Amino acid sequence: MIIQRKILAVKEHKPRLASQPQDASLLQLINKELLAINYDLPEIVLISELGGGFSIPKPLLIKTKSGDIILKEIRVGTEQDMNDLLNCITALEYYDLPIAKIIQARDGKRFFTIAQKKYWLEEMATGNHISRLEANKMQVREVGSYLAKAHTIMENIEFKRTGRSARNLMRLVETYAGRFNSDNNTQGPEARQILANEKTFVLSQLQLFRKNFGDDQYNALHSSPVFYDLNFDNMLFDQEGKIASVFDLERLCSLPRIMEFRAPIMNAGPGKPFIYDFDLLKELVHSYAKEVSPPLSKKELCLIPEVFRQAFLYLFYHYTKNEFGDLNAKGPQENFQRFIEYFHQFVNDLDKGRFADEIVRPLQPVGEGLLAKISRWLFP
C-alpha cells in the first residue's frame, strides 16, 4: 500500500489574519489567501479536514496543483520548546536522515502563530506503509539502526521539554489497584471475570515496577532528545525495506532513550489487535546498540524490561477504562484477552532469563576494571 506523507516545517511567523476565537477550527482559521501571502505554494485547489488519527483540532489537507500538503497545530509549551524541536529536525535533515525536508516560508521563518497557537506544514511523500503486524526482523533492525543514528545526531542538542516520565506515569499506574477494589459495574460478566482472574498477577507487576523503576533508577538513566512515539504508523519504507520517511515529529522531547524501544514493538489502540514480540525486541535493541553513541550502559540494558512492564500496566488501565473499546462487546473483549496473554508472555520471557541472556549479557559494555587489568597485563 502506497501512502503519501512527509514533513515540512515552516520560525515564528505572524500571518495577516484578524483575531480569531480560541476554539475556532482550523478550517475557520486558514484560507487560500493567508497561505498564498506567506508561502510560495503552487495554486491551492482545496482545503479540507484530514480524517483519521486522534489530533484535535483535525489537521488540514491542502490540495495543490503540484501535490498535497498537511497543516497541523504543533502543541509545544514555549517558544524555546519550538526552537528546540526545530533544531532537532534540522540536525536530522542536515545528516541526511530520511525525514521530510524543512521548507521555509517567504520570510525564511519556520512556523507561524494564529490565536496564540503554533502551526507548521507537512508535505506529502510517497513510500510503503508496513503495519506493525506485517513487520519482519529486517524492518525492525532498520528501525533500530535509524533510532541509533537519530539519537546520536541529537545527543548534544539541548531540549528542555520532557515527555511523560516514569514518575508522571506512575501516578496513573497507582490508580490501577483502585480499579480492582471498585465495583466494575460498567463491565459485563466476562470482562469482570478476566479482571478477577488477573487481580493478583497485575498487582504483583505493579509492585515490581515500583521496586525496580523508582526515582533513583529513572533519574540515573541517560536522557537525550527522542521521538517518543516512533512506530510503524509514522514511517514509510522504500522497495528495499529501508526507511524512506519519518513524520509526525512534533512529539520529540527529552527522555531516557530506552523509553524509545516500546513504540516500534507494541501495537495497541482502538481497533488494533494487540501484539508484543520478544524476538523482534531483541532485534531492535541489538541493531540499535551496534550504532548508537554513547553506547548503552548495563543499567540501561537491565531496565529495558521495566519500560515494557510500565507499558503493559499503562495499557491495562486504558483497556479496563473501555478506552480501546467497550469490553462488553465481543471484539474489544477478545482483544483485551489477547493483551492479557501477551502480558503473561512478557513476564514469562523475563522470568526465564531471556532479557538477561539474550539482551543484557551479549550487549553489556566491558567494565573499566577489566580493561585496566588487560592493559596492565599487556603493558606491565
N, C-alpha and C positions, 0 to 999 in steps of 0.2 A: 504494500500500500504506500503510495507516494503522498507525503504531507508537505505542505509549504509552510516554512516558519523560519524566521531569523530575526536577530535583534539589531536595531539601531537606536542609539540614544541621542537625543537632541537637547550647556551650562546655563544657568539661571536666565530665564527669558520672560519678559512681561509682554504678552501679546496684546494687541489692540482689541480690547474686549471690555464692555461695560460690566459693572459689578453684578455678580450672579448669586443666587441663594446657595447656601452651603449644601442643601440636599438636591441640587439640580442634577439630572442625569447627564452623562457625557454628551448625549445627543442634543441636549439643550445648550451645552457649553461650546461645542465645537461646530464649526461650519467651514465651507469651502473657502470663503474669503479669508478667514483667520489663518488657515493653513497656507494659502497661497501668498499671503503677506509675509509670513515668517519663514517659509521653507521653499526651496527650489524643487518643487514636486511636479511630476507630469500632471496633465489635466485630470482632475478628480471627477469620476463618474458617479460614485455613490458612496454615502457614509451610512453605515447601519451598525446595530449592536451585534457583537460576536457571541454566539451561543456557546453553551458548554462551560465547563470549569466552575470554579467557586468564587471568582473575583466579584466584588461588589464595590463600586458600580461595574457593570459589564464593560469590557474593553470594546473599542470601536473597530470595525473592519472598514478600512478606507480603500476603495477600489479605484485605481487609476488606469489610464490607458496603457501604462507600462508594467503594471503589476499591482499586487495587493500589499497594504501596509496595515499594521495594527497600532492603535493608540491606546495606552492604558495609564491608569493612575499608579504612581510609584509611592508606596506608603513608607516613608522614612521619617525619622523623628526631627532631624535638624538639617540645616544647610550643610553642616560638616559631614553628617551621615551620607548625604547625597554625593558630596565631593569624594568621600572615601569609596563609596560604591563605584563611582565613575573611574576613579584611579585604578581600582582592581580590574574593571572591564578593559580599560585602556592598556594595562600591563599585559593582560591575556592576549589582546589583539596584537600588541607590539611583538610578542614572541610567537605569533602565528598559531596560537591555539584556535581550533575551529569554533569560534563563536561569531555571531553576526557583527559585521563591521560597524563601528560607530559613525554615523553621518551627522555632521554639524548643520545647524540652522544657518540662515543667511549671515547672521552676525557672528558666527563662529562659536556660539554657545551650545550647550548640550541638553538642557532640559528647560521646560517652561512652567510657569505657575499661573493657575487660574483659581480664583476664590481661595487662595492660600493653600492650594493643593498642587502637587508636582506631577508632571506627566512627561512621558517620552514616547517616541515612535519605535515600532519594531517592524522591520521589513520582512516580508515572507521569503523563505528559502525552500529549496527542494531537497528531499532526502527520503530515505526509507525509514518508516516508523516500525520499531520492533517492540512488541509488548514485553512486559516482564515475564509473562507466561511462555513466550516464544524464545527468550534469550538463552543462548548457549554459553559454554565456557569461554569460547574465543571472544565473544562480545563482552562478557563480564570482565575478562582480562583487559580488554580495550578500555573499559570504564575505569578500572584500577589504574592503568597507565595514565589515562587522561587526568584523573584526580591527582596523582602524584606530581605530574608536570605542573598542573594549575596551582597546587598548594606550594610547590617550590617557588614558582614565579611570584606568588602573592605573599610569601613568607615575611618579607620585611616591610610590607605596606601596613601602616598604622590604620586600624579600623576599630573605632570605639563602640560601634553598635554591636550588641550581642544578641544572639538568638535565645531561645528557651534553654536555660541552663538546667543542669540536673536538680538544682535547688528549686527552681520555678516549677519544674515538672513534678518534683516530689510533693509539692502542695496539692497537685492533682492526684498523685498516686495515693496520698494519705486518705483521700476520700473513698478509695476502693473498698477498704474494710467496712466503712459505713454502709455500703450497698448490701453487704451480706447481712447486716444487722437490722435492716429495714424490711418492711413487708413489700415485696416487689409486686404490688397489685397490678402494675401495667403489663406484667409478663404473663404469658399463657402457661399452662401446667408443664409443657415440655421444657420451655425455657427456664422455668423455676426449678425444675428437676436438674437441669445442667448446672445451674448456679449452686444448688445444694451439693451436688456431687463434687464440684470443683472448689468449694469453700476452703478446705484445709490446704489444698495444693496452692491456690493463688495467694493466700495469706502467708504461706511459707516462703513463696517467691518474693513477696513484698518485704518480709523480714530480712531475707538475704540481701536484697537490694539496699535496704537501709544500712546494713552492716558493711557492705563491700564498696559502696559508692557515696560515702559521706563527703562533707565539705573538704576535708583534708585531701582525700584521694582526688576529688574533682579538681580542686584548685592547683594541684601539683601537675596536672596534665598539660601537655604542650598545646597552646591555643594559637590560632592564626586565622586569617580570613578563609572561610569555607562557603560552599554553595548552599549548604543546609538541607536542600531538598533536591539534589541531583538524582533523578530517577529516569526510567526508560520512557516516561511520558514527555520529558522536556529535552530529549536529544534525538537526533536523526543520524542514520548511518548511510555510508556510500555502498556501492556494489561490492567492494572488497571487505566489507564488515568493519571499516574504520569509522570513527565518529566524524560526521560531516558538519554538524552544527549543534550547539547547545544554546538554549534560550530560557526565558523566564529567570533571568539572573538577578532580579530585584530583591531576592531573599538572601543575597550574600551578606554575611555577618561574621563576627569573630566568635569562635567556639573551639573546644578541644577537637582536633582534626579527626580523631577516631569516631566522633559522632557522625561523620560523613558516610560511614560504611552501611548504615541502616537502610537508607532510601533505595539504593540500587538492588537490594536483596529482598526486601519485603514488598509485598503487593497487598495493599489494603485500601478500603474506601467504599462508599456506597455503590453497590452493584458489582464490586470487584471481588473475584474469588481470592481468598487469602492464600499466600504462598510464602514459604521460608525454605531455604535450601542451604545446608551447611557446606556442601561441596562447592557451590558457587561462591559462598562467602570466603572459603579458603582460597579460591582462585583470585578473587578480588583483592584480598589482603596481600597475598604473595606477589601479585603483579604490582600493586602499589608500593610495597616495601622495596622492590628492586630499583625503583627510580626516585623515590622521594628524598628530599634533603631539607632539614636534617633527618637522619634515619629514625624509624620508630624505636622508642625505648622499650625495655622489658616491661616497665609499668604500663605503658600504653597497650602493649600486646596483651597483658594479663587482664586489663579492664575492658577489652572488646566485648566479652560476654555480658558485662553489665549494661553496655549500650543496648544490647538486644533484649536483656531482661526488662530494662526500663521500657523499651518499645512495646513489648508484649503486655506489660501492665497497663501502659497508657492506652493501647488499643482495646484491651479488655474493658476498660472503663467506658470507652466510646461504644463498643458493641452493646454493653448492658444498658446504656442510656438510649438505645434504639437509634443512634446517630448514623449507623450504617444499614438501617432498615429495621422495620418492625419485627421484633423477634417472635411475635405471634404468627407471622407469615412463614410459609414453608421455606422459601428461598433464603431469606436472611437467617432463618434458624439453622438451616443446613450449613451455611457459610460460617456461622458462629461455632458450630460443632467442629467444622474443619479447622477453624482458628485454634480451638482448644487442643485439638490433636497435634497441631504444629507446635503449640506452646509446650506440650509434653515432650515432643520430639527434641526441641531445643534443649530442654533440661536433661534429657537422656544423653544427648551429644556432650553436654557439659559434664555430667556425672561419669560418663565412660572415659573421660580424659581426652576427647577428640580436640578440644580447643588447645589443651596443653601440648599434646603430642604432634598435632598437625599444623598448628599456627605458632604457638609461643616458642617451643624448643627449636624448630628449624630456622626461625627468624630472629631470635633474640641476639642482640649485639654481644660481641666478645667483651668480657669485663676488662676494665683498665688494669686490674690486678694481674690477670693472666698475661696481658700484653707486656706488662712490666717484667714479669718473670721470664717470658720468652726473650725479651730484649737483654736482660742480664745474662741469660744463658748463652745467647749469640755473641754478646759483646761484654765479656767479663771485665 
